[in-house]
Amino acid sequence: MTEPMNTITAEEVLEAEAVEDDSISIPINYYPLKQALAIGLILLVISSSILYYALSTEEIVNSPDEVIEIWDFPINNHTWYHFPGGIDAVGNESFEFEGRNIPFQTEGTYYGIGMSTFEPTMGITQTDTMVMSSWGNGPSGSTAIVSCDLIGMLDSLDYSCTNVYDPLVPIANSNDPYVYVDPWTGRIMKFDMHALLGMTVEWSDNDGASWTGPTIATQPYSVQDHQTIASSNAPALFHETTWMYCINGNAPGPLCAASQDGGATWGPETFGSPPDCQSGGLTAHLVGSVDGNFYRGNIGCDGTGYSVYRTTNAGISWTEHVLPTSVTGTADTWNAEEAQVEVDSEGNIHAMWMGLDNMPYWSYSTDSGDTWSNETMIAPPIGLVGTGFPVSVAGDAGTVGFGYVGDAGDDTWNAYLTFATDAFNETPLLTTVQINVNGDPIDETPDCGYNRCGGLGDFLDIRVDAYGRIWFALSHNRADIGIFATINVGPSLRGDAVSELAPMLAGGEQTL
């Protein structure tokens, strides 16, 4: 028979036992079995947690699997990532890409509007209505205002473009068609010049469903040519925003006028430059800023270089702000006056021009034009022979975009979009897309980008929509069709942090 095991109750545990040597006596406590097991379990959990944290921390720091691969996406053969000066950035292991200054998978394309255009201008309303001018294609030979529902077209290549200008009595003749959309109110302004004799203004506040006007915007003491119009966020006397236009007239510089009632009436045409300025009357697009300022760009007052001209009081006075063109020189072409200006959502200014080498350059100002950054050559490293027809645009602060045409060789004229998501970085990463595929050039006329060329006319236009997507208005001259070029895959130019746009299906030749 097996002898029963002796058991010890809690009450029978000795409270202390002396352990003696020659010098010390240490009391040793004995605990009930359940209490001892609980203490051991707690110590096990604590030690395991410490060990796991130490090993996990080491893995995060040292594991190569956790390193973010900057170039971990396919690169389209019509997309280039580069630094200023045409330096290739792909695979650069010495440059620290960080924050907003990182590459994104990007692709470009275009969508036809179904009719021709000539020196197209464009705008986008608050309802995502996108419009482009189309010379001679409206009722009675008027300038059509073509509305396309491209914004938001994501899952299918299904859109329509229609003329929304159809008043009871259309303005039939227009030598210089022009359309502009007030970015703060959504008012579509149709601005026509008639045989150098005068101009008329019409507008719509409901995306073209109805039109008001025409009203007269001209003065009898000057010819009226090469008009440009814009609004600023400064409240006017009788309207939410202030409007201005400038023209090439009988003066050593542009003549400009302002409206305090949304375009219904206009003040006198006065000098759009400082006294004694000899810049010539041809000017690039006028632009209005969130701070109420207006800016325009053209040749400097001394007849050399390029300058940005600023008014802080709707044209009562103007100041000149010289751009850094001493190194780049200025283009010696038909549209040499084109020093483009654009402002971002905080009023920072971006200027773009073509240098004597017919390459595109950029400079920016964060103090309303008082000082400028060094000039930056923005063309991609693909050996372009020359470029022309510059346009610039900006989204939120720190973003900028540029449109232009370029000769890839043998008078193969393609269209390009270049942008930066960290424009104020000391070394901004530039991304450039060719919006037409090889074999589908927009023109093959010799020197097209340096002259008045087909539907490109004298100038082009560009905007950024509410979601941060760039839209570039130009003509596909070989097809004689107006097109909206864009970034169908890529980052947004809106928002505090850079995010990716919802991708769009590519368009291209199938939409002509």
Secondary structure, DSSP 8 states (H G I E B T S, - for coil): ---------GGGS-S-EEEE-SS-EEEE----HHHHHHHHHHHHHHHHHHHHHHHHHHHHHH-GGGS--TT-S---TTEEEEETTTEE-TT-SSS--BTTB-----EEEEEE-SS--SS--EEE-TT--EEEEETT-SGGG--EEEEE--TT--SSS---EEE----SS-----SB--EEE-TTT--EEEEEEETTTEEEEEEESSTTSS-EEEEE---TTS--EEEEEEEESS--SSSSSEEEEEEE-SSSS-EEEEESSTTSS----EESS-TT----S-----EE-TTS-EEEEEE-TTSSSEEEEEESSTTS--EEEE-S-TTT----STTTT--EEEE-TTS-EEEEEE-TTS-EEEEEESSTTSS----EE---SS--SEEEEEEEE--STT-EEEEEEEE-STT-EEEEEEEESSTTSSS--EEEEESS-TT--SB-STTGGGS--GGGTT--EEEE-TTS-EEEEEEETTTTEEEEEEEEESB-S-SSS--B-------GGGG-
